[in-house]
Amino acid sequence: MRVLVIGSGGREHALCRSLAADSQVTEVHCAPGNAGVAQVATLHAVTPTDPAAVTELARGLGADLVVIGPEAPLVAGVADAVREAGIACFGPSRQAARVEGSKAFAKEIMAAAGVPTARSRTCVTPEEAAAALDEFGAPYVVKDDGLAAGKGVVVTGDRDEALRHAAACERVVIEEFLDGPEASLFALCDGTTAVPLQPAQDHKRAYDGDLGPNTGGMGAYTPLPWAPDDLADQVMVETVIPTITELARRGTPYTGVLYVGLALTAKGPKVIEFNARFGDPETQVVLDRLQTPLAGLLLACANGTLGEFGPISYRDGAAVTVVIAAENYPDDPVKGDVIEGLSDPFEDAYVLHSGTARDGDRIVSNGGRVLSVVGTGPDVPAARAAAYEAVGRIRMRGSHHRTDIAGRDV
């Protein structure tokens, strides 16, 4: 099987790494990729959001499967173009990807499907935003309706800050705050059937103690020893199956991965958000634990045969990933800093590249989140120790990382 992965981040490096380890896969290609992905896949220069360019590349490579990593190509209709060319594609259509492309649309789908989620209001004027903030009270949750690379959400106790964020967006969704620990669940879907992967937890805030601005994610871990054993099953029954059923009823069957961001409230799991793709950095740890070969699983989703696929299995133990970010991330990250220590041998850990590039013989930073360092072990504390030991041996001027990933009482 020849597989083409679209994207350039740590999620795509994790996907390419797992696909390269799959005995069914003969070639892994990635467009555009990064310096780390180049170690496990052949890179191609292409604009990920250009449906015609991606389709032409897939056709030229003779790709048997195209896997779309980021949300922007999905919202741009890349999956539609690839499928129209007769090539199997893992990723929802432009219309189905609106579950991430529009927070208001996602809320509409959840309401129609009876999915447990926060009460909300969609606002387009300052007056509407102010009324919604007063209705729900603090902490205020204000979400840009469109794509914002994981940084369009403000959760604050400061009403003025909430109003400023709302004013900076063309349209916002303001909702009640959901109290409780958060978790992420990936559901693989083929349009009618869905199966869950192992839940994980992401850490969104930039600094220790969940302080600072929201980011794309500063670290993650799996499994979740503190979560209910039946969490995945409950979310599939209450959220995933009703959602894909509603989308199919509307003539937009969902093919790909539905990311369900959850708050485990006192009244049960409630949806914070949907994403139309694998989460980053949760993918880095979930795929590390996945024992079932990845290519056949994704192809079954693309071909509508997931219901015939056998049970999914996982490796024992745990995985923890810590993100090393560039100076000034998430505001205006500095690029071009040399990264040292990547060639060192790590024990029970490895490095996935997120925002890197090659400059001659050197690897340099080329994005906000630069590296995802993955540690593994028999349990979460051991995996965490392995990850941080490796992080301590990597050097990059101005970099920062959280020191409390997976640090709660697990």
Summary of the structure (lengths in Angstrom):
residues: 410
radius of gyration: 20.2
end to end distance: 39.7
largest distance: 57.9
contacts: 1530
relative contact order: 0.14
helix: 31%
strand: 30%
